[in-house]
């Protein structure tokens, strides 16, 4: 049954802006590699659609073999591509390495590729109402918001969304493609000033703020404007704080980890889906989101932890469906 905690029935679209690239990942058969759909924002869009949330992907998709496969993957999962751009540049590649414990690290081939060439003209009308209703939230993060020349256009898109939609931000840092933490921090603070919902991993915080405790950073980031800041702690679960002063910690789920590819993206998708179902997304719901109470917040976070655990229990960026998630949280 839909949860209308915030007093509004859930409706509307979550738009996700950013890269849709191809992951080159170690296959289960030793010594082989396989090509798989990836890109943090694209993974979030697929995760939302599998959780029955109308999802619109704002991506630049190449008209090459890999780009056509990416487009088919997104469409087959029910993601709206009506505002996606048919790009002339080639598809981007991410090369994934898996440690013995399943932790993923990444190398990239992105020079001159499609994902980073956004213009203001291409994003005009990207957040207009569609058949599934108005855009009630916009999510972005990772390389899309830091890679020139298109990152400024995407940041402008988030700034323009504030008046009508919830803004969701996941830094999802890729240090090999970024400057130093001191160089990146002003841009992070700029985006925190736009965002209502922030999800960041413990690893991201350790890179940006070495030696600092996650809980201390949460308090500092909340002062910059978000309603909710969430830190994922891997196997140890999640901690979160809210603008109203609520702090909560939830444990992780014990599972046999296959790999961690896409786990954080599944968390973000389930968190947004949980807020969507409870009526906390959209500019009209902003006041309710800033005053969210412990019970709905913990419910949202528990679902997000479960979604990430399901993804870690299987190969690659493979987020759960609504039925799969409900089976673990009922």
GIMO-V707276 format. One record per backbone hydrogen bond with DSSP energy under -1.0 kcal/mol. NH is the residue of the N-H (numbers start at 0). CO is the residue of the C=O. Records with the same first field share a line. If there is no record, write none. Layout:
# GIMO-V707276
NH = CO, CO
This chain:
# GIMO-V707276
5 = 277
6 = 3
12 = 133
13 = 53
14 = 136
15 = 55
16 = 138
17 = 57
21 = 91
22 = 35
23 = 93
24 = 33
26 = 31
31 = 28
33 = 24
35 = 22
37 = 20
41 = 18
42 = 38
43 = 39
44 = 40
45 = 41
46 = 42
47 = 43
48 = 44
49 = 45
51 = 48
52 = 47
55 = 13
56 = 79
57 = 15
60 = 84
62 = 86
67 = 63
68 = 64
69 = 65
70 = 66
71 = 67
72 = 68
73 = 69
74 = 70
75 = 71
76 = 72
77 = 74
78 = 73
79 = 54
83 = 80
84 = 58
86 = 60
92 = 108
93 = 21
94 = 106
95 = 23
96 = 104
98 = 102
101 = 98
104 = 96
106 = 94
108 = 92
112 = 109
113 = 89
116 = 113
122 = 118
125 = 122
127 = 124
129 = 132
132 = 129
135 = 12
136 = 12
137 = 165
138 = 14
139 = 167
141 = 169
145 = 142
146 = 142
149 = 115
153 = 149
154 = 150
155 = 151
156 = 152
157 = 153
158 = 154
159 = 155
160 = 156
163 = 160
164 = 160
165 = 135
167 = 137
168 = 196
169 = 139
176 = 173
177 = 174
183 = 179
184 = 180
187 = 183
188 = 184
189 = 185
190 = 186
191 = 187
192 = 188
193 = 190
194 = 190
195 = 166
196 = 166
197 = 227
198 = 168
199 = 229
201 = 231
204 = 200
205 = 201
206 = 202
207 = 203
208 = 204
211 = 208
216 = 212
217 = 213
218 = 214
219 = 215
220 = 216
221 = 217
222 = 218
223 = 220
224 = 221
226 = 195
227 = 195
228 = 240
229 = 197
230 = 238
231 = 199
232 = 236
235 = 232
236 = 233
237 = 249
238 = 230
239 = 247
240 = 228
241 = 245
242 = 226
244 = 241
247 = 239
249 = 237
257 = 311
258 = 311
259 = 101
262 = 259
265 = 261
266 = 262
267 = 263
268 = 264
269 = 265
270 = 266
271 = 267
272 = 268
273 = 269
274 = 270
275 = 271
276 = 272
277 = 273
278 = 275
279 = 274
282 = 163
284 = 281
285 = 282
288 = 284
289 = 285
291 = 288
296 = 292
297 = 293
298 = 294
299 = 295
300 = 296
301 = 297
302 = 298
303 = 299
304 = 300
305 = 301
306 = 302
307 = 303
308 = 304
309 = 305
310 = 306
311 = 307
312 = 308
313 = 310
317 = 315
321 = 49
324 = 320
325 = 321
326 = 322
327 = 324
328 = 324
329 = 325
